[in-house]
Amino acid sequence: MAVVGLGAAGAATLYQLARRGISAVGIDRFSPPHIYGSTHGDTRITREAIGEGEAYTPLVQRSHAIWRELEAETGQQLLTQCGGLILESAGGGAAGHHRHEFLASTIACANRYGIKHELLSAADVAGRFPQFGLDGNESAYYEPTAGFVRPERCVEAQLTVAGRLGAEIRRDERVLAVESSATGVRLRTDRGVVEAGRVVLAVGAWVRDFVAAEQVQLFNVYRQVLQWYELKPNAVDHTPGAMPVFIWGLSDGNAFYGFPAIDGTREIKVANEQLDTATGADEASLEVDPDEPRQLYDSLIGKRLPGLSPHCLRAVRCLYTVTPDANFVIDDHPDLPGVLLVSPCSGHGFKHSAGLGEAIAQRITAGESDADLSPFRLDRFGAAV
Ligand SMILES: Cc1cc2nc3c(=O)[nH]c(=O)nc-3n(C[C@H](O)[C@H](O)[C@H](O)COP(=O)(O)OP(=O)(O)OC[C@H]3O[C@@H](n4cnc5c(N)ncnc54)[C@H](O)[C@@H]3O)c2cc1C
């Protein structure tokens, strides 16, 4: 078996293959975890009631269990369940990735799976979470088991344990071509040739390099910016426990999200989403113009998170790979027998990645997985493929 791309999905898959005693090689063009793809920036929100679709909940629930196992094995803290708030301003509702009625679908999902939660009024939120500057017309969903995951640590932990269990990890090796061969699949890399019975292609924003023209249009890449603002000296407590992770859908259709101040720092990570201008994985500038965080602060953040100063301590670029319905693609490659195409992004994939790695390993070794991957088939896009 070979896994191409060792980011969130690939590292999880390699780990799960290694756990099953399957001989596997993982290849990445960089040295993961790294800053060039979609899996960096210290933290990712995780929540069990998934407003993006109820099919995702089993994946995130398995992910939480797997991260706890990995924490026990590696001694690393990976998952912090400090609570999560989905806030919706009156007239809002698009608080996530092309979604409408995000709050309502989150609540429906929580009810379906029996996920513990509370529905809060603006006054409730103001009383419990003074970090937020509300207008008074907001409604909210609070999930106590939501929180954040550490993407770099998760990748590192899974690769470390996979290596310990016998997986071969090839860093800084770029796969140039994936071809059918007499015995399965041949990978041509910038260092030679790798033959494999089956291949998991989990190359993130570079997926466009490995699909035919008809499918390229299904995967649009958008440059995103994460920024860390400094807390004001007199700010209320913003640490986990006092402050939840949050996603806030605003009445003008914008949304932004953020995290508490972690690891003893006085910095708060906040971001919005940019889905207007598509780019390419190699074209999206790594540099962040200081105007970008400044504009975000002035237009969105300053008023709604009154404890934050305009001083942006750092900012990084990250990449979304977004499909037309903002759901994952996990399916057999249309043109390459033996290759599984894995594109779990659209800006919400990390929380599912450990469970997804398990489901992918089950699928390519046993033909089926405990988690239902059928919602992620390519043929839902009809004639496009
Ligand atoms: C700003 C931002 C915020 C996000 N917030 C959240 C969140 O709060 N919660 C959440 O659940 N999700 C979130 N996500 C989404 C989540 O991070 C992604 O879904 C996930 O990281 C995607 O992982 P991946 O494995 O598909 O891609 P990647 O992690 O980018 O992995 C792809 C790998 O393939 C390698 N590769 C590419 N081409 C080749 C090649 N030719 N040869 C060899 N290797 C190759 C790359 O080097 C890379 O390591 C966010 C994403 C971004 C960008």
The ligand as a Tripos MOL2 file, in Angstrom:
@<TRIPOS>MOLECULE
LIG
   53    58     1     0     0
SMALL
NO_CHARGES

@<TRIPOS>ATOM
      1 C1         -7.3970   28.2480    7.6690 C.3       1 LIG1
      2 C2         -7.9920   26.8920    7.8690 C.ar      1 LIG1
      3 C3         -8.8030   26.6790    8.9650 C.ar      1 LIG1
      4 C4         -9.4090   25.4490    9.1620 C.ar      1 LIG1
      5 N1        -10.1560   25.2470   10.2810 N.ar      1 LIG1
      6 C5        -10.6680   24.0200   10.5260 C.ar      1 LIG1
      7 C6        -11.3270   23.7680   11.7570 C.ar      1 LIG1
      8 O1        -11.4110   24.6480   12.6170 O.2       1 LIG1
      9 N2        -11.8250   22.5310   11.9690 N.ar      1 LIG1
     10 C7        -11.7010   21.5280   11.0340 C.ar      1 LIG1
     11 O2        -12.1750   20.4270   11.2880 O.2       1 LIG1
     12 N3        -11.0550   21.7430    9.8640 N.ar      1 LIG1
     13 C8        -10.5410   22.9540    9.5910 C.ar      1 LIG1
     14 N4         -9.8520   23.1850    8.4400 N.ar      1 LIG1
     15 C9         -9.7880   22.1220    7.4250 C.3       1 LIG1
     16 C10        -8.7000   21.1010    7.7010 C.3       1 LIG1
     17 O3         -7.5570   21.7100    8.2150 O.3       1 LIG1
     18 C11        -8.4480   20.3600    6.4010 C.3       1 LIG1
     19 O4         -9.6570   19.7230    6.0480 O.3       1 LIG1
     20 C12        -7.3640   19.3090    6.4830 C.3       1 LIG1
     21 O5         -6.2250   19.8540    7.0770 O.3       1 LIG1
     22 C13        -7.0810   18.7900    5.0800 C.3       1 LIG1
     23 O6         -6.0740   17.8090    5.1510 O.3       1 LIG1
     24 P1         -5.5180   17.0820    3.8590 P.3       1 LIG1
     25 O7         -4.8220   15.8700    4.3340 O.co2     1 LIG1
     26 O8         -6.5900   16.9370    2.8400 O.co2     1 LIG1
     27 O9         -4.4790   18.1290    3.2130 O.3       1 LIG1
     28 P2         -3.0120   18.4930    3.7120 P.3       1 LIG1
     29 O10        -2.9160   18.3920    5.1710 O.co2     1 LIG1
     30 O11        -2.6280   19.7620    3.0540 O.co2     1 LIG1
     31 O12        -2.1180   17.3080    3.1530 O.3       1 LIG1
     32 C14        -1.7840   17.1400    1.8150 C.3       1 LIG1
     33 C15        -0.3410   16.6610    1.7680 C.3       1 LIG1
     34 O13        -0.0510   16.1940    0.4720 O.3       1 LIG1
     35 C16         1.2860   16.5190    0.1960 C.3       1 LIG1
     36 N5          1.4570   16.4930   -1.2490 N.ar      1 LIG1
     37 C17         0.8510   17.2910   -2.1490 C.ar      1 LIG1
     38 N6          1.2560   16.9980   -3.3960 N.ar      1 LIG1
     39 C18         2.1450   15.9870   -3.2740 C.ar      1 LIG1
     40 C19         2.9250   15.2660   -4.2120 C.ar      1 LIG1
     41 N7          2.8660   15.5380   -5.5240 N.pl3     1 LIG1
     42 N8          3.7580   14.3150   -3.7470 N.ar      1 LIG1
     43 C20         3.8220   14.0320   -2.4140 C.ar      1 LIG1
     44 N9          3.1140   14.6990   -1.5000 N.ar      1 LIG1
     45 C21         2.2710   15.6550   -1.9160 C.ar      1 LIG1
     46 C22         1.4480   17.8960    0.8250 C.3       1 LIG1
     47 O14         2.7950   18.2250    1.0510 O.3       1 LIG1
     48 C23         0.6440   17.7540    2.0930 C.3       1 LIG1
     49 O15         1.4740   17.3800    3.1980 O.3       1 LIG1
     50 C24        -9.2170   24.4020    8.2210 C.ar      1 LIG1
     51 C25        -8.3910   24.6100    7.1130 C.ar      1 LIG1
     52 C26        -7.7720   25.8430    6.9460 C.ar      1 LIG1
     53 C27        -6.8810   26.0430    5.7600 C.3       1 LIG1
@<TRIPOS>BOND
     1     1     2 1
     2     2     3 ar
     3     2    52 ar
     4     3     4 ar
     5     4     5 ar
     6     4    50 ar
     7     5     6 ar
     8     6     7 ar
     9     6    13 1
    10     7     8 2
    11     7     9 ar
    12     9    10 ar
    13    10    11 2
    14    10    12 ar
    15    12    13 ar
    16    13    14 ar
    17    14    15 1
    18    14    50 ar
    19    15    16 1
    20    16    17 1
    21    16    18 1
    22    18    19 1
    23    18    20 1
    24    20    21 1
    25    20    22 1
    26    22    23 1
    27    23    24 1
    28    24    25 2
    29    24    26 1
    30    24    27 1
    31    27    28 1
    32    28    29 2
    33    28    30 1
    34    28    31 1
    35    31    32 1
    36    32    33 1
    37    33    34 1
    38    33    48 1
    39    34    35 1
    40    35    36 1
    41    35    46 1
    42    36    37 ar
    43    36    45 ar
    44    37    38 ar
    45    38    39 ar
    46    39    40 ar
    47    39    45 ar
    48    40    41 1
    49    40    42 ar
    50    42    43 ar
    51    43    44 ar
    52    44    45 ar
    53    46    47 1
    54    46    48 1
    55    48    49 1
    56    50    51 ar
    57    51    52 ar
    58    52    53 1
@<TRIPOS>SUBSTRUCTURE
     1 LIG1         1 GROUP 0 **** ****
